[in-house]
Amino acid sequence: MVKQGLSLGLIATLLALLAACGTQPPHPDDAEPHDPEAATAEATRQEANALVEQARASQSPEREQQLLRAAELLAELEDTSWARNLLTSIDSGRLDNQRYVRHTLLLSRIAVADGSYFLAQRILTNPRLEQQWRAMNPDQEAELRELRAQTFAYLGDTGDSLEERVRLGALLTDPTREAENRESLWRNLMALSRQDLTSRAESTEDATLRGWYQLAAIAMQQQSNLEQQLADVDAWQAEWRGHPADQNLPDDLRLLRELVANQPRQIALLLPQQGRLAQSADAVRDGFFAAYYHAREQGIRVPQVRQYDTSNGDVLELYDQAVAEGAELVIGPLDKDQVNELALMPGLPVPVLSLNYSDYTDDTTATGLYQFGLAAEDEARQAARQGYLDGHRRALVLTPNSSWAERSAAAFADTWHDLGGDVVHSSHYSSEVSYSGLVQRVLLTRESENRRQDLHRLFGTRVEFEPRRRQDVDMIFLIASPAQARQIKPALAFHYAGNLPVYSTSHIYAGVADAGSDRDLNGIRFNTLPWLFDDSNPERQSLDEHARGASVYGRLHALGVDAFRLLPRLPQLEQIPQSRLYGATGTLRLLEDRRIEREQIWAEFRSGLARPLPTLAIEQPEADEE
């Protein structure tokens, strides 16, 4: 909470800070004196400077009032750094209520813009602010509600954020701002789990919020049954007439009727039946038809499926053949080289959902090509976002010496740097390496031991000395198989890094519980497919019972299941950028280049067992915090 008073010592510090700040930062020398805008800006800056000078010689509360006005003028000039310095030096407890609200509004606005969400939270949850709502004008309250909603969402306070969105909706009169608020509210709802939505709908006392929770739960249910989902939405509207979403359904739900009417009647499945990818293709095919037959058993209309063997034939010829034989959508191929061939086409008249990603990432890829797969880079980027959100800034990266792992490390580093983090050290290892030696080298504990030996030689006597690891990292990003991680994690503890948080990808967990072997992995957090923890999934139950190597090929089974579920949803994902498909491989969204990105769930090893972690609704981190 924000303190309401300042000691005399702190007031003295304030005066010193003002002196250190100077009267004003230098303004550009090349400003044209006859430029009206430049002249107005200069006059405003001089006025702010004069107010700071007056504050130096003034007593409270005049001092605080003058500094507040100066900060407001500087904010108008977009000199937010100087404005922030002045605002944080003000004892807001010495301001009257009207000026206190102005101070809160301006400082929280700057803090949110800077990404300083914890500072914004302290400002926006001050008990004194709660006493001012009725006295504020509607514009002030609306902006503060918006800032609170953004801050709470970013910090994972989902319920508080949604409540602010509901209150804000009641204040807004501009149709554009109303639509933006509903979209933000919906996006936060969609980051919750179905179980959480149902629980919140039962426990909340706010009727409007209860309606939102129930509608969001409908959006997440019946992902493979468009007709039933549409019927559920119609029933919701009949029950919730007058609700803010009644006449303004979220775009993804409004599109349902069109999706139902335009489902493909025939599709082509392009997968190899022989060669090096045959077993993987079989697993994908098993997953696809598990979802297909489950849907048919539920009375869902399913398309006719024709299969084409890509083992030996030319993929472009097979595509043309499938189109000539009536395919309205093509799924496959699985082979990256064949996806590359399709990507280089000028256009694909019948859309293709490939099951791998091409090597081309620019705008030259064929229109009509949607790319979907189990990209390790998605998992690395997600690890970077989560580590940053958890407050870490200096990462140590350990990955196998392989091309796919190097791409993942690069994806992590790019995302981490964009957010404002620093990759302190990155190291690749091979399967033959001594993991203890690897860890000792990257943690610099050998240098610490060398210093002990130097001291011993210098003084000629035994020196009390405790070796230390490097202190410039606060997290580790690790890509490793279960066998590799079972050796690396104990080595980290042995070399004094047992307290460093470790983030990993799905490769660290095979999907089979092994408490004895995985006890050494305790504490590691990793993102992975929801499929691995969804024991109630009917397709998984069927595959576990009937498919060969269900545990080994689980990820590919999930890929096949989601390929089927994506069939009718591609237009929705393309037309509604914020829409998501909650699939077996993760939460799926379509990027601008028509690649489908997965956001997986998080799990943690505890007592040797991988346990899923609660899902939080968060805004994507954008900048470093203070």
C-alpha positions as CSV (number, residue, x, y, z in Angstrom):
1,M,0.0,0.0,0.0
2,V,1.1,3.6,-0.6
3,K,2.3,5.3,2.6
4,Q,0.3,8.4,3.7
5,G,3.0,10.4,5.4
6,L,6.7,11.2,5.0
7,S,9.3,11.7,7.7
8,L,11.3,15.0,7.9
9,G,14.3,13.0,6.7
10,L,12.5,11.8,3.7
11,I,11.3,15.4,2.9
12,A,14.9,16.4,3.0
13,T,15.7,13.6,0.6
14,L,12.9,14.9,-1.6
15,L,14.5,18.4,-1.7
16,A,17.8,16.8,-2.6
17,L,16.2,14.8,-5.4
18,L,14.6,17.9,-6.8
19,A,18.0,19.7,-6.8
20,A,19.6,16.6,-8.4
21,C,16.9,16.6,-11.1
22,G,17.9,20.2,-12.1
23,T,15.5,22.7,-13.4
24,Q,14.9,21.0,-16.8
25,P,16.5,18.6,-19.1
26,P,18.1,20.2,-22.3
27,H,15.7,20.8,-25.1
28,P,16.5,20.2,-28.7
29,D,18.8,22.9,-30.2
30,D,17.3,22.6,-33.6
31,A,13.8,23.7,-32.6
32,E,12.5,26.4,-34.9
33,P,11.7,29.5,-32.9
34,H,8.9,30.5,-35.3
35,D,7.3,27.1,-35.1
36,P,4.1,27.6,-33.1
37,E,4.1,24.0,-31.7
38,A,7.7,24.3,-30.7
39,A,7.1,27.6,-29.1
40,T,4.1,26.3,-27.2
41,A,6.1,23.3,-26.0
42,E,8.9,25.5,-24.8
43,A,6.5,27.7,-22.9
44,T,5.0,24.7,-21.2
45,R,8.4,23.4,-20.3
46,Q,9.4,26.8,-18.8
47,E,6.2,26.8,-16.8
48,A,7.0,23.3,-15.5
49,N,10.5,24.5,-14.6
50,A,9.2,27.5,-12.8
51,L,6.8,25.3,-10.7
52,V,9.7,23.1,-9.7
53,E,11.7,26.1,-8.7
54,Q,8.8,27.4,-6.6
55,A,8.4,24.0,-5.0
56,R,12.0,24.2,-3.7
57,A,11.1,27.2,-1.7
58,S,7.6,26.2,-0.7
59,Q,6.2,24.4,2.3
60,S,3.7,21.5,2.3
61,P,1.0,21.2,0.9
62,E,1.9,23.9,-1.6
63,R,5.1,22.1,-2.5
64,E,3.3,18.9,-3.5
65,Q,0.6,20.8,-5.4
66,Q,3.3,22.6,-7.5
67,L,5.2,19.4,-8.2
68,L,1.9,17.7,-9.3
69,R,1.1,20.5,-11.7
70,A,4.7,20.5,-13.1
71,A,4.4,16.7,-13.6
72,E,1.1,17.1,-15.5
73,L,2.7,19.7,-17.8
74,L,5.7,17.4,-18.5
75,A,3.4,14.5,-19.2
76,E,1.6,16.6,-21.8
77,L,5.1,17.1,-23.4
78,E,5.6,13.3,-23.2
79,D,8.6,13.8,-20.9
80,T,7.4,10.9,-18.8
81,S,10.8,10.2,-17.2
82,W,11.0,13.6,-15.6
83,A,7.3,13.5,-14.8
84,R,7.6,10.2,-13.1
85,N,10.6,11.4,-11.0
86,L,8.5,14.3,-9.7
87,L,5.4,12.2,-9.1
88,T,7.2,9.5,-7.1
89,S,8.8,12.3,-4.9
90,I,5.4,13.6,-3.9
91,D,3.9,12.7,-0.6
92,S,0.4,12.0,-1.9
93,G,-0.9,12.1,1.7
94,R,-0.5,15.9,1.7
95,L,-2.7,16.3,-1.4
96,D,-6.4,17.0,-1.1
97,N,-8.8,14.4,-2.6
98,Q,-9.1,16.0,-6.0
99,R,-5.3,16.4,-6.4
100,Y,-4.8,12.9,-5.0
101,V,-6.9,11.4,-7.7
102,R,-5.0,13.4,-10.4
103,H,-1.7,12.1,-8.9
104,T,-2.9,8.5,-8.8
105,L,-4.2,8.7,-12.4
106,L,-1.1,10.2,-13.9
107,L,1.5,8.1,-12.0
108,S,-0.4,4.8,-12.7
109,R,-0.8,5.8,-16.3
110,I,3.0,6.2,-16.6
111,A,3.7,3.1,-14.7
112,V,1.5,0.9,-16.9
113,A,2.9,2.4,-20.0
114,D,6.4,1.6,-18.7
115,G,5.5,-1.9,-17.8
116,S,6.0,-1.2,-14.1
117,Y,2.9,-3.2,-13.1
118,F,3.9,-3.8,-9.5
119,L,4.2,-0.1,-8.9
120,A,0.9,0.4,-10.7
121,Q,-0.7,-2.2,-8.4
122,R,0.5,-0.4,-5.3
123,I,-0.8,2.9,-6.5
124,L,-4.2,1.6,-7.8
125,T,-5.0,-0.5,-4.7
126,N,-4.4,2.3,-2.1
127,P,-7.3,2.2,0.3
128,R,-7.7,6.0,-0.1
129,L,-8.6,5.5,-3.7
130,E,-11.5,3.2,-2.8
131,Q,-13.0,6.2,-0.9
132,Q,-12.9,8.5,-4.0
133,W,-15.0,6.7,-6.6
134,R,-18.2,8.6,-6.0
135,A,-16.5,12.0,-6.1
136,M,-14.7,11.4,-9.4
137,N,-15.9,12.5,-12.7
138,P,-16.9,9.6,-15.1
139,D,-13.8,10.1,-17.4
140,Q,-11.4,9.8,-14.4
141,E,-13.2,6.7,-13.1
142,A,-13.3,5.0,-16.5
143,E,-9.5,5.5,-17.0
144,L,-8.7,4.3,-13.6
145,R,-10.9,1.2,-14.1
146,E,-9.1,0.5,-17.4
147,L,-5.7,0.8,-15.7
148,R,-6.7,-1.4,-12.9
149,A,-8.1,-4.0,-15.3
150,Q,-4.9,-4.1,-17.3
151,T,-2.7,-4.3,-14.2
152,F,-4.7,-7.0,-12.5
153,A,-4.8,-9.1,-15.7
154,Y,-1.0,-8.8,-16.2
155,L,-0.3,-9.9,-12.7
156,G,-2.7,-12.8,-12.8
157,D,-5.5,-11.3,-10.6
158,T,-8.1,-12.6,-13.0
159,G,-11.2,-12.1,-10.9
160,D,-10.3,-8.5,-10.0
161,S,-9.5,-7.7,-13.6
162,L,-12.8,-9.1,-14.8
163,E,-14.8,-7.2,-12.1
164,E,-13.1,-4.0,-13.3
165,R,-14.1,-4.7,-16.9
166,V,-17.7,-5.2,-15.9
167,R,-17.7,-1.9,-13.9
168,L,-16.0,-0.1,-16.8
169,G,-18.6,-1.4,-19.2
170,A,-21.3,0.3,-17.2
171,L,-19.5,3.6,-17.4
172,L,-18.7,3.7,-21.1
173,T,-20.9,5.4,-23.7
174,D,-18.6,5.4,-26.7
175,P,-19.4,2.3,-28.9
176,T,-15.8,1.8,-29.9
177,R,-14.5,1.9,-26.3
178,E,-17.4,-0.4,-25.3
179,A,-16.4,-2.9,-28.0
180,E,-12.7,-2.7,-27.0
181,N,-13.6,-3.3,-23.3
182,R,-15.8,-6.4,-24.2
183,E,-12.9,-7.8,-26.3
184,S,-10.4,-7.4,-23.5
185,L,-12.8,-9.0,-21.0
186,W,-13.4,-11.9,-23.4
187,R,-9.7,-12.4,-24.0
188,N,-9.1,-12.7,-20.2
189,L,-12.0,-15.1,-19.8
190,M,-10.6,-17.3,-22.6
191,A,-7.3,-17.6,-20.7
192,L,-9.1,-19.5,-17.9
193,S,-9.8,-23.2,-17.8
194,R,-13.2,-24.6,-18.2
195,Q,-13.2,-25.9,-14.7
196,D,-12.3,-22.4,-13.4
197,L,-15.0,-20.8,-15.4
198,T,-17.6,-23.2,-14.1
199,S,-16.4,-22.7,-10.5
200,R,-16.4,-18.9,-10.8
201,A,-19.9,-18.9,-12.3
202,E,-21.2,-20.8,-9.3
203,S,-19.5,-18.6,-6.7
204,T,-19.7,-15.0,-8.0
205,E,-22.5,-12.8,-6.7
206,D,-22.3,-10.4,-9.6
207,A,-25.0,-11.5,-12.1
208,T,-23.4,-9.8,-15.1
209,L,-20.1,-11.5,-14.4
210,R,-21.9,-14.9,-13.9
211,G,-23.4,-14.5,-17.4
212,W,-19.9,-13.9,-18.9
213,Y,-18.5,-16.9,-17.1
214,Q,-21.2,-19.2,-18.4
215,L,-20.8,-17.9,-22.0
216,A,-17.1,-18.4,-21.9
217,A,-17.6,-21.9,-20.6
218,I,-19.8,-22.6,-23.7
219,A,-17.1,-21.2,-26.0
220,M,-14.6,-23.7,-24.6
221,Q,-17.0,-26.7,-24.6
222,Q,-18.1,-28.6,-27.7
223,Q,-15.0,-27.6,-29.6
224,S,-15.5,-30.5,-32.0
225,N,-19.3,-30.1,-32.2
226,L,-20.3,-26.8,-33.9
227,E,-24.0,-27.6,-34.0
228,Q,-24.2,-28.2,-30.3
229,Q,-22.1,-25.2,-29.5
230,L,-24.4,-23.0,-31.6
231,A,-27.4,-24.5,-29.8
232,D,-25.8,-23.8,-26.4
233,V,-25.2,-20.1,-27.4
234,D,-28.8,-19.7,-28.6
235,A,-30.0,-21.1,-25.2
236,W,-27.7,-18.7,-23.3
237,Q,-29.1,-15.8,-25.2
238,A,-32.6,-16.8,-24.4
239,E,-31.7,-17.0,-20.7
240,W,-29.6,-13.8,-20.5
241,R,-31.6,-11.2,-22.4
242,G,-30.3,-7.7,-21.6
243,H,-26.8,-9.0,-20.7
244,P,-24.0,-6.8,-22.4
245,A,-23.1,-9.8,-24.6
246,D,-26.7,-10.6,-25.6
247,Q,-26.8,-8.3,-28.6
248,N,-23.0,-8.1,-28.8
249,L,-21.8,-11.7,-28.9
250,P,-18.0,-12.2,-29.1
251,D,-16.9,-12.4,-32.7
252,D,-15.9,-16.0,-32.6
253,L,-19.4,-17.1,-31.3
254,R,-21.2,-14.8,-33.8
255,L,-19.4,-16.7,-36.6
256,L,-20.7,-20.1,-35.5
257,R,-23.8,-20.1,-37.7
258,E,-21.7,-19.5,-40.8
259,L,-19.2,-22.2,-39.8
260,V,-22.0,-24.7,-39.4
261,A,-23.3,-24.0,-42.8
262,N,-20.0,-24.1,-44.6
263,Q,-18.3,-27.3,-43.1
264,P,-16.3,-29.2,-45.7
265,R,-18.2,-32.3,-47.1
266,Q,-15.0,-34.1,-48.4
267,I,-11.4,-33.8,-47.3
268,A,-8.2,-35.4,-48.4
269,L,-5.6,-36.9,-46.0
270,L,-2.1,-36.8,-47.4
271,L,0.2,-39.0,-45.3
272,P,3.0,-41.5,-46.1
273,Q,2.3,-45.2,-45.7
274,Q,5.9,-46.4,-46.2
275,G,9.4,-45.1,-45.4
276,R,11.0,-43.2,-42.5
277,L,7.9,-41.3,-41.6
278,A,5.4,-44.2,-41.9
279,Q,5.2,-44.9,-38.1
280,S,4.8,-41.3,-37.2
281,A,2.1,-40.9,-39.9
282,D,0.3,-44.0,-38.6
283,A,0.2,-42.3,-35.1
284,V,-1.2,-39.1,-36.6
285,R,-3.7,-41.0,-38.6
286,D,-4.8,-43.0,-35.5
287,G,-5.4,-39.7,-33.7
288,F,-7.3,-38.2,-36.6
289,F,-9.7,-41.2,-37.0
290,A,-10.2,-41.5,-33.2
291,A,-11.6,-38.0,-33.3
292,Y,-13.5,-38.7,-36.5
293,Y,-15.3,-41.7,-35.2
294,H,-15.9,-40.2,-31.8
295,A,-17.6,-37.3,-33.5
296,R,-19.7,-39.6,-35.7
297,E,-20.8,-41.6,-32.6
298,Q,-22.0,-38.3,-31.1
299,G,-24.2,-37.6,-34.1
300,I,-21.9,-34.9,-35.5
301,R,-21.9,-34.4,-39.2
302,V,-18.5,-35.5,-40.5
303,P,-17.0,-35.2,-44.0
304,Q,-16.0,-38.0,-46.3
305,V,-12.3,-38.7,-46.1
306,R,-10.1,-39.9,-48.9
307,Q,-6.5,-41.0,-48.2
308,Y,-3.5,-40.5,-50.5
309,D,-0.1,-42.1,-50.0
310,T,2.7,-39.5,-50.1
311,S,5.5,-42.1,-49.8
312,N,6.5,-42.1,-53.5
313,G,4.2,-39.8,-55.4
314,D,4.7,-36.1,-56.2
315,V,2.9,-34.1,-53.6
316,L,1.8,-31.4,-56.1
317,E,0.2,-34.1,-58.3
318,L,-1.5,-35.7,-55.3
319,Y,-2.9,-32.3,-54.3
320,D,-4.3,-31.8,-57.8
321,Q,-5.7,-35.3,-57.8
322,A,-7.4,-34.8,-54.5
323,V,-8.9,-31.5,-55.7
324,A,-10.1,-33.0,-58.9
325,E,-11.8,-35.8,-56.9
326,G,-13.8,-33.3,-54.8
327,A,-11.7,-32.4,-51.8
328,E,-12.7,-29.1,-50.2
329,L,-9.8,-29.2,-47.7
330,V,-6.5,-31.1,-47.6
331,I,-4.8,-32.3,-44.5
332,G,-1.0,-33.0,-44.8
333,P,1.6,-33.6,-45.8
334,L,3.8,-34.5,-42.8
335,D,7.2,-34.4,-44.6
336,K,8.9,-30.9,-44.3
337,D,10.3,-31.1,-47.9
338,Q,6.8,-31.7,-49.3
339,V,5.4,-28.8,-47.2
340,N,8.2,-26.7,-48.7
341,E,7.0,-27.6,-52.2
342,L,3.4,-26.6,-51.4
343,A,4.7,-23.3,-49.8
344,L,6.4,-22.3,-53.0
345,M,3.2,-22.5,-55.1
346,P,1.7,-19.2,-56.1
347,G,-1.6,-20.2,-54.5
348,L,-3.6,-23.2,-53.4
349,P,-7.3,-22.9,-54.6
350,V,-8.3,-25.6,-52.0
351,P,-6.9,-24.8,-48.6
352,V,-4.2,-27.1,-47.1
353,L,-3.6,-27.8,-43.4
354,S,0.0,-29.1,-43.4
355,L,1.2,-31.2,-40.5
356,N,4.7,-29.7,-40.4
357,Y,6.2,-26.2,-41.0
358,S,8.0,-25.0,-44.1
359,D,11.4,-23.5,-44.0
360,Y,10.0,-20.3,-45.5
361,T,8.8,-17.6,-43.1
362,D,8.2,-14.6,-45.3
363,D,5.1,-13.5,-47.2
364,T,6.0,-15.6,-50.3
365,T,4.4,-18.8,-49.0
366,A,1.3,-19.9,-50.9
367,T,-2.0,-18.4,-50.0
368,G,-4.3,-21.1,-48.8
369,L,-1.6,-23.0,-46.9
370,Y,-2.1,-23.3,-43.1
371,Q,0.8,-24.8,-41.2
372,F,0.3,-26.8,-38.0
373,G,2.7,-29.0,-36.1
374,L,4.5,-29.7,-32.9
375,A,7.1,-26.9,-33.2
376,A,9.7,-26.9,-30.4
377,E,10.2,-23.1,-31.0
378,D,6.6,-22.4,-29.7
379,E,7.5,-24.1,-26.5
380,A,10.8,-22.1,-26.1
381,R,9.0,-18.8,-26.7
382,Q,6.4,-19.8,-24.1
383,A,9.1,-20.6,-21.6
384,A,10.6,-17.2,-22.2
385,R,7.3,-15.4,-21.6
386,Q,6.6,-17.4,-18.4
387,G,10.1,-16.9,-17.0
388,Y,9.9,-13.2,-17.6
389,L,6.4,-13.0,-16.1
390,D,7.7,-14.8,-13.0
391,G,10.1,-12.0,-12.5
392,H,13.4,-13.4,-13.9
393,R,15.6,-11.3,-16.1
394,R,19.0,-13.1,-16.4
395,A,18.9,-16.5,-18.0
396,L,21.4,-19.3,-18.5
397,V,20.5,-21.5,-21.5
398,L,21.4,-25.2,-21.8
399,T,20.4,-27.2,-24.9
400,P,21.4,-30.3,-26.7
401,N,23.7,-30.0,-29.7
402,S,21.1,-30.5,-32.4
403,S,19.6,-28.3,-35.1
404,W,16.1,-28.4,-33.6
405,A,17.4,-27.5,-30.1
406,E,19.5,-24.7,-31.6
407,R,16.4,-23.3,-33.2
408,S,14.6,-23.5,-29.9
409,A,17.4,-21.8,-28.1
410,A,17.3,-19.0,-30.7
411,A,13.5,-18.6,-30.3
412,F,13.9,-18.4,-26.5
413,A,16.7,-15.8,-26.8
414,D,14.8,-13.7,-29.4
415,T,11.7,-13.6,-27.2
416,W,13.7,-13.1,-24.0
417,H,15.6,-10.1,-25.5
418,D,12.4,-8.6,-26.9
419,L,10.9,-8.6,-23.4
420,G,14.0,-7.0,-21.9
421,G,15.8,-10.0,-20.5
422,D,19.4,-10.9,-20.8
423,V,20.8,-14.3,-21.8
424,V,23.9,-14.3,-19.7
425,H,25.3,-17.5,-21.1
426,S,24.2,-20.2,-23.6
427,S,25.8,-23.6,-23.9
428,H,25.1,-26.6,-26.2
429,Y,26.0,-30.2,-24.9
430,S,26.3,-33.6,-26.5
431,S,25.0,-36.9,-25.1
432,E,28.6,-38.0,-24.5
433,V,29.5,-35.0,-22.3
434,S,30.2,-35.2,-18.6
435,Y,27.1,-33.4,-17.3
436,S,28.9,-32.5,-14.0
437,G,31.7,-31.0,-16.0
438,L,29.3,-29.1,-18.2
439,V,27.5,-27.6,-15.2
440,Q,30.7,-26.8,-13.4
441,R,31.9,-25.0,-16.5
442,V,28.8,-22.9,-17.1
443,L,28.3,-22.0,-13.5
444,L,32.0,-21.0,-13.1
445,T,32.4,-23.1,-9.9
446,R,35.8,-24.3,-11.2
447,E,37.0,-20.7,-11.1
448,S,35.8,-20.4,-7.5
449,E,37.8,-23.5,-6.6
450,N,40.9,-22.1,-8.4
451,R,40.6,-19.0,-6.2
452,R,40.7,-21.2,-3.1
453,Q,43.8,-22.9,-4.3
454,D,45.5,-19.5,-5.1
455,L,44.7,-18.4,-1.5
456,H,46.2,-21.6,-0.2
457,R,49.4,-21.1,-2.1
458,L,49.6,-17.4,-1.2
459,F,49.2,-17.9,2.6
460,G,50.7,-21.4,2.8
461,T,48.0,-22.6,5.2
462,R,44.5,-24.1,5.0
463,V,41.9,-21.3,4.2
464,E,38.3,-21.5,5.2
465,F,36.6,-21.1,1.8
466,E,33.1,-22.0,0.5
467,P,33.0,-22.3,-3.3
468,R,30.3,-20.3,-5.1
469,R,28.6,-20.4,-8.4
470,R,28.2,-17.4,-10.7
471,Q,25.7,-14.9,-9.3
472,D,24.7,-13.1,-12.5
473,V,21.9,-15.5,-13.4
474,D,18.4,-15.9,-11.9
475,M,16.9,-18.8,-14.0
476,I,17.9,-21.6,-16.2
477,F,16.2,-22.6,-19.5
478,L,16.9,-26.3,-20.1
479,I,16.0,-28.4,-23.1
480,A,16.7,-32.1,-22.3
481,S,15.3,-35.6,-22.6
482,P,14.2,-37.2,-19.3
483,A,17.4,-39.2,-19.2
484,Q,19.6,-36.1,-19.7
485,A,17.6,-34.0,-17.2
486,R,18.0,-36.7,-14.5
487,Q,21.7,-36.1,-14.6
488,I,21.8,-32.4,-15.2
489,K,19.4,-31.4,-12.4
490,P,21.4,-33.2,-9.6
491,A,24.6,-31.7,-11.1
492,L,23.1,-28.2,-10.7
493,A,22.4,-28.9,-7.0
494,F,25.9,-30.3,-6.5
495,H,27.4,-27.2,-7.9
496,Y,25.5,-24.8,-5.7
497,A,22.6,-24.0,-8.1
498,G,19.9,-26.1,-6.6
499,N,17.9,-22.9,-5.8
500,L,17.9,-21.6,-9.4
501,P,14.5,-22.0,-11.0
502,V,14.6,-24.3,-14.0
503,Y,12.2,-24.0,-17.0
504,S,11.9,-26.6,-19.6
505,T,9.9,-27.9,-22.6
506,S,7.7,-30.9,-23.2
507,H,10.8,-33.0,-24.1
508,I,11.6,-33.4,-20.5
509,Y,8.5,-35.6,-19.8
510,A,7.7,-38.7,-21.7
511,G,4.1,-38.8,-20.5
512,V,4.5,-41.8,-18.3
513,A,4.6,-41.5,-14.5
514,D,7.9,-42.7,-13.0
515,A,8.2,-41.3,-9.5
516,G,11.4,-43.2,-8.7
517,S,13.4,-42.0,-11.7
518,D,11.9,-38.5,-11.9
519,R,12.5,-37.6,-8.2
520,D,15.7,-35.9,-9.3
521,L,13.6,-33.6,-11.5
522,N,11.7,-32.1,-8.6
523,G,11.1,-28.4,-9.0
524,I,11.5,-28.2,-12.8
525,R,8.6,-26.4,-14.5
526,F,7.9,-27.3,-18.1
527,N,5.2,-26.6,-20.7
528,T,3.5,-29.6,-22.3
529,L,0.4,-30.9,-24.1
530,P,-2.9,-30.9,-22.2
531,W,-3.4,-34.3,-23.8
532,L,-0.9,-35.9,-21.3
533,F,-3.0,-35.0,-18.3
534,D,-6.5,-35.3,-19.7
535,D,-7.5,-38.8,-18.6
536,S,-11.2,-38.1,-19.4
537,N,-10.5,-37.4,-23.1
538,P,-12.6,-40.1,-25.0
539,E,-10.1,-40.1,-28.0
540,R,-7.2,-40.7,-25.6
541,Q,-9.1,-43.5,-23.8
542,S,-9.8,-45.2,-27.1
543,L,-6.2,-44.8,-28.3
544,D,-4.7,-46.0,-25.0
545,E,-6.8,-49.2,-25.4
546,H,-6.4,-49.9,-29.1
547,A,-3.5,-48.1,-30.6
548,R,0.0,-49.5,-30.8
549,G,2.6,-47.5,-28.8
550,A,0.1,-45.2,-27.3
551,S,2.5,-43.8,-24.7
552,V,5.4,-43.4,-27.2
553,Y,3.3,-41.7,-29.9
554,G,1.0,-39.7,-27.6
555,R,2.1,-36.4,-29.0
556,L,1.4,-37.4,-32.5
557,H,-2.0,-38.9,-31.6
558,A,-2.8,-35.4,-30.1
559,L,-1.6,-33.8,-33.4
560,G,-4.0,-36.0,-35.4
561,V,-6.9,-35.2,-33.0
562,D,-6.4,-31.5,-33.3
563,A,-6.0,-31.7,-37.1
564,F,-9.6,-33.1,-37.2
565,R,-10.8,-30.5,-34.8
566,L,-9.3,-27.7,-36.8
567,L,-11.2,-28.7,-40.0
568,P,-14.3,-26.4,-39.5
569,R,-12.5,-23.8,-37.3
570,L,-9.9,-22.5,-39.8
571,P,-12.2,-19.7,-41.0
572,Q,-12.9,-18.7,-37.4
573,L,-9.2,-18.5,-36.5
574,E,-8.4,-16.5,-39.6
575,Q,-11.3,-14.0,-39.5
576,I,-11.2,-13.5,-35.7
577,P,-7.6,-12.9,-34.6
578,Q,-8.3,-13.2,-30.9
579,S,-10.2,-16.6,-31.3
580,R,-8.7,-19.8,-30.0
581,L,-9.2,-23.5,-30.3
582,Y,-8.7,-25.3,-27.0
583,G,-7.1,-28.5,-28.3
584,A,-5.3,-31.6,-27.2
585,T,-1.9,-30.1,-28.2
586,G,-2.6,-26.7,-26.5
587,T,-4.5,-23.5,-27.0
588,L,-4.2,-22.8,-30.8
589,R,-4.3,-19.5,-32.6
590,L,-3.5,-18.5,-36.1
591,L,-0.7,-16.1,-36.7
592,E,-0.6,-13.5,-39.6
593,D,1.6,-15.8,-41.7
594,R,-1.1,-18.6,-41.3
595,R,1.1,-20.7,-39.0
596,I,-0.8,-22.1,-36.1
597,E,0.9,-21.4,-32.7
598,R,0.4,-23.6,-29.7
599,E,0.2,-22.3,-26.1
600,Q,0.7,-25.3,-23.8
601,I,-0.2,-25.9,-20.2
602,W,2.4,-25.7,-17.4
603,A,3.4,-28.6,-15.1
604,E,6.0,-29.1,-12.4
605,F,7.7,-32.2,-11.0
606,R,6.8,-32.8,-7.4
607,S,7.7,-35.9,-5.4
608,G,8.9,-37.4,-8.7
609,L,5.5,-36.9,-10.5
610,A,4.6,-34.3,-13.1
611,R,1.6,-32.3,-11.9
612,P,-0.3,-29.7,-14.0
613,L,-0.2,-26.1,-12.6
614,P,-3.2,-23.8,-12.5
615,T,-3.9,-21.7,-15.5
616,L,-3.7,-17.9,-15.0
617,A,-5.2,-15.2,-17.3
618,I,-2.3,-12.9,-18.1
619,E,-1.5,-10.2,-20.6
620,Q,1.6,-10.9,-22.6
621,P,4.6,-9.2,-21.0
622,E,6.0,-6.4,-23.1
623,A,8.7,-4.6,-21.2
624,D,10.9,-4.6,-18.2
625,E,9.5,-3.6,-14.9
626,E,11.0,-1.6,-12.1
